[in-house]
Amino acid sequence: MGSYLDADLRLSRGDFTLDARLGAERGEILALLGPNGAGKSSALRALAGLVPLAAGHVRVDGHDETTTAVEGRPIGMVFQDYLLFPHMSALDNVAFGPRCQGAGKTEARRRAGSLLERMGLVEHAGARPGSLSGGQAQRVALARALAVQPRLLLLDEPMAALDASTRVEVRARLRHWLEEFDGATVLVTHDPLDAMVLADRIAVIEHGGGGEQGTPAEVARRPRTPYVARLVGLNLFRGNAEGTTVTLEAGAEGKAATVRLPEPASGPALVAFPPRAVALYAEPPHGSPRNVWRVYVDGVERFGDQVRVHLAGPPDLAADVSPAAVAELGLVRGKTVWAGVKAAEVESYGT
């Protein structure tokens, strides 16, 4: 027996190819995370039936929907720009789906009113989309998607149209509403915070292929690509382990650095450590056993109450230090420094 959502998505359009396996259980929120152009929205459109598959399948709640027409699939979809009907009230926008399914006007409006009440929008039932705030419009779009009583809910960048001050509140509310949905939800986003806060599981899509999948904690703790490592704020390297030493893959200049581990390992390995674990020195440090590399400053940027320093090696690193350390060490572009990381701060895992 497969997952509640079991999708094998394979399609080609021009030079772009998508090949991804996705799965989610009933009640789960699956976030598709990846850079722009990676294939996230193509995957969502394939699930909806808006683009045909070259091969593979889409199964929802045990039913094969692969060849079902768009209007026949048990899905609700919230588009990035919401696409509400501008000439209709919020109530009529939400009632539109049930009416298309054959519900009478009274029943459709009753169902719509109930959903708007659940979304805290009763007082805006008669308003047209143009008079709603971004957060209110998003809630109407979500209510419209849920009104057709779908088994699969698809959300395409649902936070993208919101300003920064609105996102925090709406993100928290959205998680609450999605928890009440008893089907599966697939959420497309390029924002790791949306994925970490909203999703039960994350699937990373890069270059049209499905990569890492797991819970937010699993993906954050053990990233397997530089893209994911950057998103979750880790330094990540690939190499070969022998004993307590990993020899990293050579950089562009053909030079290879080594990383010392807290425990022995063997064979192909990934090593990761957070930028906060990287200490910077004007001279080679002494004391407890640690990894030490001679690097130079490639860039400096404010990062919350810390400063993120980008270092060119090998290895290329990111270090988080205090503003006082920036001044004390004179960290400007081109400055040579020594970077140190204790072996105990390094995590190693197989590729």
N, C-alpha and C positions, 0 to 999 in steps of 0.2 A: 504493500500500500504506500503510495507516494505522499508527498506533502499536500496540504490543502491547496496551495499554489505550486504547481510543478511546470516550469517553463524551460524549454530548450529553444533559444532564439538564435536563428541563423538567417541572415539576409545580407544582400549586397546592393549598394546604390552607387554607381560610378566607381570611384576608387575606394569607397568606404565599405568595410566588411564588419559585420557584427556577429560574434560567436560567444554567447553567454548562457550559462545555466543558472536559473534563479529558483529559489524555493522559499516558502513561508508557511507557517502553520496558521490555523484559525486563530484570529485575535491578535496575530503578530503584525508589527510594523517593520517592513523591510525598507531600508534606505539604500538607494543607488547613489554612490558617491564617486566622483571622478572629475577630472579637468574638463574644461569646455571642449566640445568636439570629440569627446571620448566615446560617445554612443549611448549616454544615459537616456536622453529623450527619445532616441530611436528605439531603445528597448521598451520604453513606456508605450510608444505608439504601436509597437508590434504586439504588446499585450492587449492593447485596446482593439487591435484589428485594423488600425488606420494605415498600416503598411503590411504587405503580405510577406510571409516567411518563404525563404527559398527551401528551407528544410527545418525540421524540429517540430515542436508542439507547444500548445498552451492548454493546460488542464487546470480547472478550478473546481474544487469541492467534488472531485471524482468525475467531472464531466469534461470531455474533450471539446474545447472551443476553437481548435485550430482553424477550421474552415467556416466557422460561424460568422455571419455578417456582423458589422459593427453594432447595428441596432439590436441584434439578437443576443449579444454577449451580456452576461450578468455583471456589468461594471458600471461604476460611477466615476467620473473624471473631473478633476479641478485643474483647469489650464493655468499657465503662469500669469496670464493677464485676465483670468477669471471668465472673460467672454460672456458676461451677463447681457441679456437683451435690454438695450437702453430704453426702449419704449414701454417696457413692462415694469410693474411694481415689483418689489422684493417678493411679495407673496405669489404673484403670478409667475415670476421666474422659477420659484421653487416648485410650483404646481405644474409647470410645463411638462416635466418628465412623466409623472403619473398620468397626465392627460394623454400623452403619446402612447402610454401602455394600455390605454383603454378605460382608465378610471373616469367616473363621472365628475363634473365640475365641482360638486359639493364635496365629494370624497377627496379629490385632489387638493382642494383648498384647505380641507380639514387637516390632511397630512402635512401640507406645507406650513400651516399655522402652528402645528405641534412642533415641527422642527425649528421654526423661527423662535418659538418660545424657549426651546432647549438651548438655542444659541444666544439667548438674551436679546432678541431683536424684535420683540412683539411691537414695540413703539415705532419701529421702522418698516412695518409690513406694507404700508402703502407708499413708501418712498421709492423713487426710481434710482437706479444705480449711480447716476451722476451726482446725486446729493449725499451719497454715502462716503464715509471715510474708507481708507484702504483696508483697515481691519474689519470694518462692517461688511464691505464688499466681499472680502474673503470668506466671511462666515456665511453670507448668502450663497456664494458659490459652493461651499461645502454642503450646506443644507440641500441645495439643488441636486448635488451628486448623490446624497444619501436618500433623497426622496424616491428614487427608483428602486430602493431596497436591494442594492447590489450585493454580490458575494465577494467582489473585488473592488477596492477603491484605489484609484490612481491619482497621485498629486504631483504635478509638474512644477517644481520650484515654487512652492506655495508662499514662501516668504520674500521672494525676489522683488515684488512690487511694493513692499512696505518700507517705510523709512526706519532708520536705526532705533529711534525712540519707541516705535510701535512694535518692533520685532520681539522684544523681550516678553512683553505682556501676551502678545498673540501666540508666541511659541508655547508658552505655558498652557494657555487655553486650548490650543490645538491638540496638545498631548492628551489633555483630559477628554476632549470629544472623541479622539481616535480610540481611546481605551474602551469606550462604550460600544464601538463598532465590532460586531462579532464575526465579520469576514476577515480577509487579509487586506492589508494596506501596503501599497508600494509608493514610496516617496522619492522623488528625484531631487537632488540638491548638490551644489558644489561647495556648500558651507559645512565644514566639519562639526561646528557647534550644533547646527540643526540636526545633523545625523546622530551625534552623541546624545542629545537631549530627547529627541523624538523617537528614535528607533530601538526596537528590540534586537534587530540584527542589521548588519551592514554588509553590502556587497560592493566591492570596488570594481569599477569598469575603467580600463585604460586601453587606449588604442583599439577600441572595438572588441576587446576581449574581457571576459569575466576573470577577475583575479581573486584577491583576498575576500573571504567571507567569514563572518563570525559575529559574536556579540560586540558591542562598542568597546568593552574592556579588552577583549581578545585582540581586536584589530589595533587598538591604541598601544597595547603592551608589546605586541610582537609584529610590527609592520614588516612587510616583505618587499616593498618597493620604495625608492626614494620619494615618490610622490606622496605616499601615505605617511612616511616618516616625517616629511616636512609639515604635513597637515597636523599631525599629533605632536609635533615639536620634539622630535628625536633625531640624533645623529645616527645614521644607519650605514653599515659597510658590509660588503660581501667579500669573503676570503676563504682560506683553507686553514683549518685548525690542526695543530700538532702539539699535544701536551697542553700547556697553559698559554700558548702563543698562537695567534691567528695572523697569518700573512695576508694582507689585503690585496685585492686586485690592483694592478698597476694603474696609475693615473695617466693623463694625456702625455706627460713627459716621460713615461716609462718607469717612473720611480714607484716603489711599493713600500708602504709603511707596515708596521706590525702593531698589534694590540695584545696586551697581556690580559689574561682571564683569571677570575678567582678560582675556577675549577678546570681540570683537564677536559679537553674535547678532542674529537678526531674527525677529519673529513671536511667537506664543504660546510660553511657556516655563515650565519649572519650575526653581526655584533651591533649592539645598540646601547646608547647612553644618552641622558638628557643634557641639553645645553647648560643647565645649572650645575652639572657635575664637572664642567670644564673650568679649571682655574688657570689664570694667565699670570706670567711672570716676566720680568725684564731680563732675568738671568736663569740658567738651568736650575730647577729646584732640587733640593736634597731632602732626605728624610724617608718617610714610609715608601715602600715599593709602589710605583705608579707608572703609568704610561706617560711618556714625555716626547713631544714633537716640536721641532723648530718650524714655526709658521709665520706668515705675515698677514697683516690686517687688510682685508679686501673690502670691508664696508662696515659702517656702524649705524644702527638705527634704534630709536627709542622703542621699548617693548614693555608696555605697562609701566611699572615703577622701576624696571630694570632697563639695561641697554643690551641689545643683541649685537654681538660682534661676529661678523662673518670672516672666517680665517681660511687662507689658501695654503695648502700643504705641499706634499701629502702628509696626512689626509686633510681634505677640506672639511672644516668644522664650523659649528655655530656654538658660541659661548654666551651665556647670560651673566653679566657682571653689573655692579652698581655704578651709578654715575661717578662716584668718588674714585673707583678703580680706573675709569676711563681717563680722568684727569691725572691721577697719580702715575699711570703707565704711559700717558701721552698716546692714547690709541687713536691714531689717524691712519688713513689709507696708506699702505706701503710700509708701515712700521713693523719691524721684526720683533716677535715675542716668542716665548716658550709656553706651550699649552700642556697642562698636566691633568690626567684623569686617574683616580685610584682604580685599581683592578676590581675592587669590590663594587664599583658603580657600573661595571660593564655586564651586560646580559648577552649571552650567546645562545643561539638556537639553530637547528638544522635548516637547510634550505629546502 
